[in-house]
Each structure stands twice: as structure tokens, then as C-alpha cells.
Amino acid sequence: MLKTGAQHLESLRDGRVVYIGGERVHDVTTHPAFRHAARTFAALYDAKRAPENLDVLSFEEDGERYSAYFLPAKSKDDLAFRSAAHRKIADLTYGMFGRSPDHVSSFVTGMITRPDVFGRFAGNIQAYHRHLRETDSYAVYAIIAPQAGRQPEFYRERNLPLPTLQVVREDDDGVVVSGMKMLATGAVFANEIWIGNIMPLAPDQAAQSITCAIPCNAPGLSLWSRKPFELDASREFDNPLAYRFDESDSMVLCDEVKVPWERVFVHNDAALARKIYVETAGHCYGNHQSNVRYWAKMQLLVGLASKIAQSSGADDNPKVRETLGRLAAMEATLGGMIMGQIQGAESWPDGYVTFNRRFMYAALNWCTENYSSIIDIIRELCGGSVFQMPADSSIFDDPSLTRTFETFWTTPQSSAVDRMKLFKLAWEVVGSEFAGRHLQYEKFYAGAPFVVRNYNFMHAPWAEFHEVVDGLLDSYGVTGKLARVA
Ligand SMILES: Cc1cc2nc3c(=O)[nH]c(=O)nc-3n(C[C@H](O)[C@H](O)[C@H](O)COP(=O)(O)OP(=O)(O)OC[C@H]3O[C@@H](n4cnc5c(N)ncnc54)[C@H](O)[C@@H]3O)c2cc1C
């Protein structure tokens, strides 16, 4: 079933507990902190059902249509289909929704290509995949232990409960969990939260290994939102991104939340808690989406850089053209890395295929390393233009101020209004709180940079590399004469 936007909005009015500071939010679809972003999520659902998108964003199986990202791939064509769907979704949000509904769903879909990894919970992960695709649900995740819980001795010595989410009780019908997890992007707009552990756990952390799915309105669950940027974005003209593309980030707090057994995927197994991501196609499918989403954002950034240069008339300057050429090369580099993941697909057991993992992790590293410098290039192109603009668009409420503004701010390249519009957007990308959050997001969404590099280390064919070195070393001897020709 493909959900409508209206059905998605309705599904968010479910009594979930959301806090903005000390304020309890009762309806995220109407609250001024979230209402526009909620509609952007709804629009993604409607876009999927539009006749022109149907074959890009969904597939048919046994007479029923499902969202494209629920398709486990059996061929390169399937991978290309998945990739194109991610691209379409990312284009609809200009790459601003990192955890759009195709992110965690892709993890789950990748996982069902190797259900055996889940051992006794293999049937649960398959059933969960069916549940998500049949209800067209939006799942997000919180798979990092909170920083507060990383020094257990502090809590033990004081006889305090550990803040990290863990199983506190087992009943006949499920487990009960309490504690906190970070950082569920999109959770206030989602239907379900996947709880888990992407970082390795020590053997004595078995209770924390719980991996499960919890509805966002589960009794005992609360979402503690960071400052929502939409709140201060009263006019779209002034904050065009914060106005409708703030996907939100929340800490997830559970106080004795009941999880039925059928939604448990790992329990009391510290090693397995991480294995399910890296020994299935889960992490690879999910982070391919991240790569594609970033690529869509790159097009906005490169286009914006060029328009900023045009606006100041600097676009003819050879140095500025070189800068734009460099940005264009970066955008194309990422595109090539994404295409390579499909071209170099890996075969998996049972006829499944996955994106090339080394190329995917290389792209992930590339994205993490380069975002700050890309933004800095755009910042330099902006010069002081962003601060030459009036504080906000309320000047247009006054005809006399509007006339003055048009007289003094118009340039040979563009009208005063167009310049203001462009530079308000530029500030949302390089300098506003929204921009700052995106800088942080692009650095950390897949883990700290050393973690991303570790994935690249793990998957590198070191034996092959060593063989090349050994081949060269073996091809000459100590005398300097060729000792042996292979
Ligand atoms: C905007 C945003 C959205 C996010 N969305 C999600 C989400 O949807 N779901 C989710 O589960 N998580 C999400 N995260 C959390 C993200 O996964 C974590 O921020 C990330 O894993 C890093 O963990 P940390 O923040 O605890 O930083 P830390 O691990 O504490 O790292 C902080 C700094 O210390 C350095 N450091 C720490 N330990 C070492 C070490 N051993 N060696 C070298 N350097 C070290 C790191 O490199 C980093 O610079 C999000 C984060 C952000 C910022």
C-alpha cells in the first residue's frame, strides 16, 4: 500500500510525547516548530503516488504496490532502480532530509538479504520488513549510546541507573527497556524508531545490545527535540530552508517501554548487535542512500555558488571560474563514485546483489571530509553580500521602503528583490543555525570521521595490496641485478 500525504500526517497525530525544552508538543502537524516540515514529509508520500513517479518510486509485487526502497536487489537493474528512487526523493528536498523515509527502510531491506545473521530472530526481521512495506511506514533510528552513558563506573559508584538504553526486564510477551539513545533525526515525523548499536559493544554490555523497533507513540517513550529552526522561520523568503526542511533531531528517552518479542531483532548478544549492520547489506543499502542524497545537495550547492558569482559579476573572473570548475569536478566525482557502486555491484548469497561496499564507504568518507570546505568556498564567494541585505522581508510591507530598497540595492546583474532572495538562501546554506546543523550533520551522520575511515580500513583488500608490494620486492635482489623475473 502506498500511503497518501494526508494519511501520513494523520498517523503523526497519535499522542506521541515530544518536548521542546519544557514545552510538551501535542500535535507536531500543527505546532509552529514542526508543521511545515511535517507537510514536506507528507509531500514525499504524495509524490510517490503521482502517476509520473509511480514507476520510479514504487514497484509492484503480487498486485500490490510498495515503495521502491523496500525492494531487495537481485540484479544491477534493481540497484539502479533503488538508486534512482533515492535520487528522486533527495531532489524533492534538495538533499536536506538526511533521514528521509528511504534511509532506515533501506537498512531493513538490506538486512533481509541475509536473515540468517539474525539467528533466532531471523523471522522477526523478515516480518518487520513486510510490516514496514505493507503500512508504508516511516522508520528512523537511534543507534548510538548517549555520551552521558559512556563511563558506567560513574553511575555504578553512585548507585544510579546507567543512562544508556537497555533491557531492564523480560516478560512472557516481550522485553521492557529503559534509558536513552542518540540521536533520532526525523523522529518527530516518523512512525517507528529502530533502536540498536552501530558501535561495537563490550561483552559485558549484553543488556544494551537490544535491537528493536518501537512505535513513536509507545507508552513511556519521549522525544527530546533540539531547538527547532522552523520556529524562528516565520517567512519562507527569509529562511527558505529552515521554513520547511528542518528534519529535526531528538534524543530518545524510554521509561519502561514494552517491546513485544516480534519487534526484537537482537537480545543479549553484544557481538551480534553490530554484526547485523556489517554482515548484511543493511549498512550498505542505507549509506548508498546517504551518498545519493548528498549528491542531490551538491547540485544545489554548485548551482548556488555559480549564481552567487553571477550576481556579483565575478563569474567572468578566471580565478572565480577556476573555483566553480573545482566545485563542478567535486560534484561529478561524487556522481562517478555513486555510479561505480552499481557498476561494481557485489554478488551475495541467495541471488542477492549489493552496491559495491568499498566504493560506498569511499564516497561516505569523501562526503564527510569535504562538506566544510565546500561550504567555505561558497562562503568566500558570498563576500559581505549576505549582510548587505535588510534584516527581513518585512520591508516589502512598506511601499516607500520597498522603493528605496529597489533603488539602492539593484545591480546590473539583478534586481534588488532577486539579490535579497538569493543571499537569504545563501545564508541558510553557509551561516544560519540551519546551516550550522547541516555542517554538523554531514560530519557525523555516519559516525565520527575516524569511524567512517575504519569502515574503509575494514573493507580494503590488504592481502591484494601486499601482494603487489611483494611482487615488486621479489623482482630484484640485493646486488641490484634483476634476481628473478616473475
Ligand atoms: C545532526 C546529527 C544528526 C544525527 N542523526 C543521527 C540519527 O539519525 N541516528 C543516530 O543513531 N545517530 C545520529 N547522529 C549521531 C551520530 O551518529 C553521532 O554523532 C556520531 O556517531 C558521533 O558520536 P558522538 O556524537 O557521540 O561523538 P563522539 O564519538 O563523542 O566524538 C566526538 C569527537 O571526538 C573524536 N573521538 C572520539 N573518540 C575517538 C577515538 N577513539 N579516536 C579518535 N577520535 C575520537 C571524534 O572523532 C569526534 O571528533 C546524528 C548526529 C548529528 C550531529
PDBQT file of the ligand as one rigid body, heavy atoms in Angstrom, charges set to zero:
ROOT
HETATM    1  C1  LIG A 501      22.884  16.405  13.191  1.00  0.00    +0.000 C 
HETATM    2  C2  LIG A 501      23.103  14.981  13.588  1.00  0.00    +0.000 A 
HETATM    3  C3  LIG A 501      22.157  14.018  13.261  1.00  0.00    +0.000 A 
HETATM    4  C4  LIG A 501      22.336  12.694  13.663  1.00  0.00    +0.000 A 
HETATM    5  N1  LIG A 501      21.386  11.762  13.343  1.00  0.00    +0.000 NA
HETATM    6  C5  LIG A 501      21.503  10.513  13.832  1.00  0.00    +0.000 A 
HETATM    7  C6  LIG A 501      20.482   9.536  13.589  1.00  0.00    +0.000 A 
HETATM    8  O1  LIG A 501      19.515   9.771  12.869  1.00  0.00    +0.000 OA
HETATM    9  N2  LIG A 501      20.592   8.335  14.211  1.00  0.00    +0.000 N 
HETATM   10  C7  LIG A 501      21.661   8.021  15.016  1.00  0.00    +0.000 A 
HETATM   11  O2  LIG A 501      21.704   6.913  15.548  1.00  0.00    +0.000 OA
HETATM   12  N3  LIG A 501      22.642   8.908  15.222  1.00  0.00    +0.000 NA
HETATM   13  C8  LIG A 501      22.588  10.137  14.668  1.00  0.00    +0.000 A 
HETATM   14  N4  LIG A 501      23.570  11.044  14.916  1.00  0.00    +0.000 N 
HETATM   15  C9  LIG A 501      24.581  10.693  15.915  1.00  0.00    +0.000 C 
HETATM   16  C10 LIG A 501      25.844  10.336  15.276  1.00  0.00    +0.000 C 
HETATM   17  O3  LIG A 501      25.774   9.014  14.885  1.00  0.00    +0.000 OA
HETATM   18  C11 LIG A 501      26.926  10.589  16.320  1.00  0.00    +0.000 C 
HETATM   19  O4  LIG A 501      27.018  11.988  16.490  1.00  0.00    +0.000 OA
HETATM   20  C12 LIG A 501      28.222  10.042  15.839  1.00  0.00    +0.000 C 
HETATM   21  O5  LIG A 501      28.177   8.646  15.882  1.00  0.00    +0.000 OA
HETATM   22  C13 LIG A 501      29.389  10.510  16.687  1.00  0.00    +0.000 C 
HETATM   23  O6  LIG A 501      29.176  10.204  18.030  1.00  0.00    +0.000 OA
HETATM   24  P1  LIG A 501      29.244  11.353  19.115  1.00  0.00    +0.000 P 
HETATM   25  O7  LIG A 501      28.406  12.486  18.652  1.00  0.00    +0.000 OA
HETATM   26  O8  LIG A 501      28.927  10.736  20.407  1.00  0.00    +0.000 OA
HETATM   27  O9  LIG A 501      30.746  11.865  19.070  1.00  0.00    +0.000 OA
HETATM   28  P2  LIG A 501      31.999  11.233  19.797  1.00  0.00    +0.000 P 
HETATM   29  O10 LIG A 501      32.111   9.804  19.456  1.00  0.00    +0.000 OA
HETATM   30  O11 LIG A 501      31.941  11.588  21.223  1.00  0.00    +0.000 OA
HETATM   31  O12 LIG A 501      33.147  12.017  19.073  1.00  0.00    +0.000 OA
HETATM   32  C14 LIG A 501      33.377  13.411  19.330  1.00  0.00    +0.000 C 
HETATM   33  C15 LIG A 501      34.736  13.756  18.771  1.00  0.00    +0.000 C 
HETATM   34  O13 LIG A 501      35.771  13.027  19.441  1.00  0.00    +0.000 OA
HETATM   35  C16 LIG A 501      36.518  12.267  18.497  1.00  0.00    +0.000 C 
HETATM   36  N5  LIG A 501      36.785  10.950  19.060  1.00  0.00    +0.000 N 
HETATM   37  C17 LIG A 501      36.048  10.311  19.991  1.00  0.00    +0.000 A 
HETATM   38  N6  LIG A 501      36.570   9.088  20.240  1.00  0.00    +0.000 NA
HETATM   39  C18 LIG A 501      37.653   8.974  19.455  1.00  0.00    +0.000 A 
HETATM   40  C19 LIG A 501      38.595   7.960  19.235  1.00  0.00    +0.000 A 
HETATM   41  N7  LIG A 501      38.537   6.788  19.898  1.00  0.00    +0.000 N 
HETATM   42  N8  LIG A 501      39.561   8.166  18.323  1.00  0.00    +0.000 NA
HETATM   43  C20 LIG A 501      39.640   9.341  17.646  1.00  0.00    +0.000 A 
HETATM   44  N9  LIG A 501      38.766  10.349  17.817  1.00  0.00    +0.000 NA
HETATM   45  C21 LIG A 501      37.793  10.173  18.701  1.00  0.00    +0.000 A 
HETATM   46  C22 LIG A 501      35.612  12.135  17.270  1.00  0.00    +0.000 C 
HETATM   47  O14 LIG A 501      36.327  11.997  16.064  1.00  0.00    +0.000 OA
HETATM   48  C23 LIG A 501      34.855  13.430  17.296  1.00  0.00    +0.000 C 
HETATM   49  O15 LIG A 501      35.583  14.418  16.637  1.00  0.00    +0.000 OA
HETATM   50  C24 LIG A 501      23.461  12.340  14.449  1.00  0.00    +0.000 A 
HETATM   51  C25 LIG A 501      24.420  13.306  14.759  1.00  0.00    +0.000 A 
HETATM   52  C26 LIG A 501      24.262  14.607  14.330  1.00  0.00    +0.000 A 
HETATM   53  C27 LIG A 501      25.330  15.606  14.685  1.00  0.00    +0.000 C 
ENDROOT
TORSDOF 0
